[in-house]
Amino acid sequence: MKIKKSIITGGAGFIGSNLTDFLVKNNHNVIVLDNFISGNKKNLSHHKKENVRVIKTDISKNEELERYFKGADYVFHLAGLAEIIPSIKNPKKYFVNNVLGTLNVLEAAKKAKIKKFIYAASSSCYGAAKKLPTSEKSKIDLKHPYAVTKFMGEELVMKYASIYNMPNISFRFFNVYGPRLNTSGQYSAVMGNFLEQNKKNKPLTVVGDGKQTRDFIHVYDLVNAFLKTIKSRTVNEIFNLGSGKKTSINDIAKIFGGTKKFIPKRPGEPKNSLADISKIKKKINWKPKISIEKGIKNLLNS
Ligand SMILES: NC(=O)c1ccc[n+]([C@@H]2O[C@H](COP(=O)([O-])OP(=O)(O)OC[C@H]3O[C@@H](n4cnc5c(N)ncnc54)[C@H](O)[C@@H]3O)[C@@H](O)[C@H]2O)c1
């Protein structure tokens, strides 16, 4: 089988490193571009150099990225700053990283005439969605700088598709979890926090009353959607990428087990979030396979 060449920005991070593993298994040689601000070299250390080349670079500062893109078939643009509260404290840093960074990656990919460009957008663009499940046509409601910058990145990606005829796809991820989830940060998401607290035998910190619901998608289901998408003829589309199932934080805590500690609500977070995934199911013929119970059990054993 012909070896394909893929670029992954942010490939040392949680999702990017899982994607690297999956692509290598599927006959891709991967070039990872990462500045390791939240990613870790260890996430990729099990790969052979001939399969995965890791380059330390900041995509928001490097305007000569195209030298890495020569001969590339696919670009997966995952690099970005990904936390809400730090984005409220430092919007400029988020703008430079997530918007200018995306522009630099798009320019390099445009010159390389790649076969498909995949962008990691965010379901945060829906804010507090009125209609659940939320479809891609729902109103955009940007509640904080993180959401603004991810959405601006998506707008750039879709404009490059229409102006320069680039074969681009934007995925609006819902809550992604799985191996190598970020657990260390003060602002890491619920699954990461619960995992760390479970390991240390500490109570699980539940925000608000814990009745709020989220759509959790396992990272293996997510990367499988990427692979199906690059194999399909579909281009210039935006897809929700979630499980299509809602789970309350109290239910997640129950699966983890142990005691709970309730902490105050945080700004900019919706009460409920649920993806309508009918578009990707129909156009890409993808559906999630890993149940939340199985996904969390695997996480606890990993
Ligand atoms: N995890 C989720 O639930 C989720 C939900 C919606 C969207 N996303 C998006 O998916 C992408 C990946 O998220 P993740 O959860 O794997 O986060 P992560 O922090 O683990 O990964 C991001 C990676 O990007 C790198 N990076 C950041 N800025 C960079 C820069 N300027 N130059 C080079 N590398 C840079 C980091 O070092 C890290 O390796 C992000 O763009 C995020 O906004 C994630």
The ligand as an SDF file (V2000), in Angstrom:
LIG
                    3D

 44 48  0  0  0  0  0  0  0  0999 V2000
  -10.1520   18.2670   23.7480 N   0  0  0  0  0  0  0  0  0  0  0  0
  -11.3570   18.7330   23.4250 C   0  0  0  0  0  0  0  0  0  0  0  0
  -12.3860   18.3240   24.0010 O   0  0  0  0  0  0  0  0  0  0  0  0
  -11.5010   19.7500   22.3160 C   0  0  0  0  0  0  0  0  0  0  0  0
  -12.7840   20.2720   22.0360 C   0  0  0  0  0  0  0  0  0  0  0  0
  -12.9180   21.2010   21.0090 C   0  0  0  0  0  0  0  0  0  0  0  0
  -11.8220   21.5950   20.2590 C   0  0  0  0  0  0  0  0  0  0  0  0
  -10.5920   21.0960   20.5660 N   0  0  0  0  0  0  0  0  0  0  0  0
   -9.4400   21.5500   19.7550 C   0  0  0  0  0  0  0  0  0  0  0  0
   -8.6620   20.4430   19.3730 O   0  0  0  0  0  0  0  0  0  0  0  0
   -7.2850   20.7940   19.3130 C   0  0  0  0  0  0  0  0  0  0  0  0
   -6.4570   19.7990   20.1010 C   0  0  0  0  0  0  0  0  0  0  0  0
   -6.9000   19.8110   21.4530 O   0  0  0  0  0  0  0  0  0  0  0  0
   -6.2750   18.8990   22.5930 P   0  0  0  0  0  0  0  0  0  0  0  0
   -7.3640   18.6100   23.5570 O   0  0  0  0  0  0  0  0  0  0  0  0
   -5.5100   17.7830   22.0010 O   0  0  0  0  0  0  0  0  0  0  0  0
   -5.3070   19.9440   23.3040 O   0  0  0  0  0  0  0  0  0  0  0  0
   -3.7500   19.8570   23.6460 P   0  0  0  0  0  0  0  0  0  0  0  0
   -3.4430   21.0840   24.4330 O   0  0  0  0  0  0  0  0  0  0  0  0
   -3.4250   18.5360   24.2510 O   0  0  0  0  0  0  0  0  0  0  0  0
   -3.0850   19.9400   22.1990 O   0  0  0  0  0  0  0  0  0  0  0  0
   -2.7710   21.1340   21.5490 C   0  0  0  0  0  0  0  0  0  0  0  0
   -1.3660   20.9810   20.9880 C   0  0  0  0  0  0  0  0  0  0  0  0
   -1.0620   22.1560   20.2290 O   0  0  0  0  0  0  0  0  0  0  0  0
    0.2570   22.5940   20.5750 C   0  0  0  0  0  0  0  0  0  0  0  0
    0.3210   24.0390   20.3040 N   0  0  0  0  0  0  0  0  0  0  0  0
   -0.4190   25.0230   20.8680 C   0  0  0  0  0  0  0  0  0  0  0  0
   -0.0840   26.2150   20.3270 N   0  0  0  0  0  0  0  0  0  0  0  0
    0.8640   25.9720   19.3920 C   0  0  0  0  0  0  0  0  0  0  0  0
    1.6160   26.7900   18.5070 C   0  0  0  0  0  0  0  0  0  0  0  0
    1.4300   28.1180   18.4670 N   0  0  0  0  0  0  0  0  0  0  0  0
    2.5190   26.2120   17.6840 N   0  0  0  0  0  0  0  0  0  0  0  0
    2.7210   24.8640   17.7020 C   0  0  0  0  0  0  0  0  0  0  0  0
    2.0470   24.0510   18.5210 N   0  0  0  0  0  0  0  0  0  0  0  0
    1.1350   24.5890   19.3540 C   0  0  0  0  0  0  0  0  0  0  0  0
    0.4140   22.2120   22.0370 C   0  0  0  0  0  0  0  0  0  0  0  0
    1.7500   22.1270   22.4850 O   0  0  0  0  0  0  0  0  0  0  0  0
   -0.3000   20.8620   22.0600 C   0  0  0  0  0  0  0  0  0  0  0  0
    0.5930   19.8020   21.7340 O   0  0  0  0  0  0  0  0  0  0  0  0
   -7.1810   22.2310   19.8310 C   0  0  0  0  0  0  0  0  0  0  0  0
   -7.0840   23.0930   18.7130 O   0  0  0  0  0  0  0  0  0  0  0  0
   -8.5060   22.4570   20.5560 C   0  0  0  0  0  0  0  0  0  0  0  0
   -8.9210   23.7990   20.5030 O   0  0  0  0  0  0  0  0  0  0  0  0
  -10.3980   20.1900   21.5810 C   0  0  0  0  0  0  0  0  0  0  0  0
  1  2  1  0
  2  3  2  0
  2  4  1  0
  4  5  1  0
  4 44  2  0
  5  6  2  0
  6  7  1  0
  7  8  2  0
  8  9  1  0
  8 44  1  0
  9 10  1  0
  9 42  1  0
 10 11  1  0
 11 12  1  0
 11 40  1  0
 12 13  1  0
 13 14  1  0
 14 15  2  0
 14 16  1  0
 14 17  1  0
 17 18  1  0
 18 19  2  0
 18 20  1  0
 18 21  1  0
 21 22  1  0
 22 23  1  0
 23 24  1  0
 23 38  1  0
 24 25  1  0
 25 26  1  0
 25 36  1  0
 26 27  1  0
 26 35  1  0
 27 28  2  0
 28 29  1  0
 29 30  1  0
 29 35  2  0
 30 31  1  0
 30 32  2  0
 32 33  1  0
 33 34  2  0
 34 35  1  0
 36 37  1  0
 36 38  1  0
 38 39  1  0
 40 41  1  0
 40 42  1  0
 42 43  1  0
M  CHG  2   8   1  16  -1
M  END
$$$$
